[in-house]
Amino acid sequence: MASWLTAEARTNVVDRDPELIKLDIAAAREQLALTVDSLAERANPQRLTEDLKSAVLRFVKQPAVTATLVGMGTLTVVILIRGIRRR
């Protein structure tokens, strides 16, 4: 038994029913499996890509952002046309 356990803790461990210990281990194993599955889902590169794409689309669809992008696009076209004409 672990030497770091207090005398009271050692007594409690010894007095526990082996079946209860097995049930506790099974419950902990199930919780760990759920946690690992959750982490794997959140770290999935495809899911991260889809989340980023959705966030960018939501941002771009805001009226102020759309107007700014249209303005910048128009300005870029005007500058390019002027540059071509000056040659």
WOURDA-V226647 format. One record per residue. N is the residue number from 1. SS is DSSP state (H for helix, E for strand, - for the rest). D_CENTER is the distance of its C-alpha to the mean C-alpha in Angstrom with 1 decimal. Layout:
BEGIN
n=N ss=SS d_center=D_CENTER
n=N ss=SS d_center=D_CENTER
END
This chain:
BEGIN
n=1 ss=- d_center=39.5
n=2 ss=- d_center=37.4
n=3 ss=- d_center=39.6
n=4 ss=- d_center=37.0
n=5 ss=- d_center=37.3
n=6 ss=- d_center=39.7
n=7 ss=H d_center=42.8
n=8 ss=H d_center=41.5
n=9 ss=H d_center=38.2
n=10 ss=H d_center=40.2
n=11 ss=H d_center=42.4
n=12 ss=H d_center=39.5
n=13 ss=H d_center=38.0
n=14 ss=H d_center=41.4
n=15 ss=H d_center=42.2
n=16 ss=- d_center=39.1
n=17 ss=- d_center=39.7
n=18 ss=H d_center=38.3
n=19 ss=H d_center=37.1
n=20 ss=H d_center=35.1
n=21 ss=H d_center=33.6
n=22 ss=H d_center=32.7
n=23 ss=H d_center=31.1
n=24 ss=H d_center=29.0
n=25 ss=H d_center=27.9
n=26 ss=H d_center=27.1
n=27 ss=H d_center=25.0
n=28 ss=H d_center=23.1
n=29 ss=H d_center=22.6
n=30 ss=H d_center=21.3
n=31 ss=H d_center=18.9
n=32 ss=H d_center=17.7
n=33 ss=H d_center=17.3
n=34 ss=H d_center=15.2
n=35 ss=H d_center=12.9
n=36 ss=H d_center=12.8
n=37 ss=H d_center=12.3
n=38 ss=H d_center=9.3
n=39 ss=H d_center=7.7
n=40 ss=H d_center=9.2
n=41 ss=H d_center=8.0
n=42 ss=H d_center=4.2
n=43 ss=- d_center=5.7
n=44 ss=- d_center=8.4
n=45 ss=H d_center=9.8
n=46 ss=H d_center=11.6
n=47 ss=H d_center=8.9
n=48 ss=H d_center=7.2
n=49 ss=H d_center=11.0
n=50 ss=H d_center=11.8
n=51 ss=H d_center=9.4
n=52 ss=H d_center=10.9
n=53 ss=H d_center=14.2
n=54 ss=H d_center=14.2
n=55 ss=H d_center=13.5
n=56 ss=H d_center=16.3
n=57 ss=H d_center=18.6
n=58 ss=H d_center=18.3
n=59 ss=H d_center=19.2
n=60 ss=H d_center=22.0
n=61 ss=- d_center=23.5
n=62 ss=- d_center=24.3
n=63 ss=H d_center=28.1
n=64 ss=H d_center=28.3
n=65 ss=H d_center=26.0
n=66 ss=H d_center=27.9
n=67 ss=H d_center=31.2
n=68 ss=H d_center=30.3
n=69 ss=H d_center=29.2
n=70 ss=H d_center=32.4
n=71 ss=H d_center=34.5
n=72 ss=H d_center=33.1
n=73 ss=H d_center=33.7
n=74 ss=H d_center=37.2
n=75 ss=H d_center=37.9
n=76 ss=H d_center=36.8
n=77 ss=H d_center=39.1
n=78 ss=H d_center=42.0
n=79 ss=H d_center=41.7
n=80 ss=H d_center=41.6
n=81 ss=H d_center=44.6
n=82 ss=H d_center=46.5
n=83 ss=H d_center=45.8
n=84 ss=H d_center=47.1
n=85 ss=H d_center=50.2
n=86 ss=- d_center=51.2
n=87 ss=- d_center=51.6
END
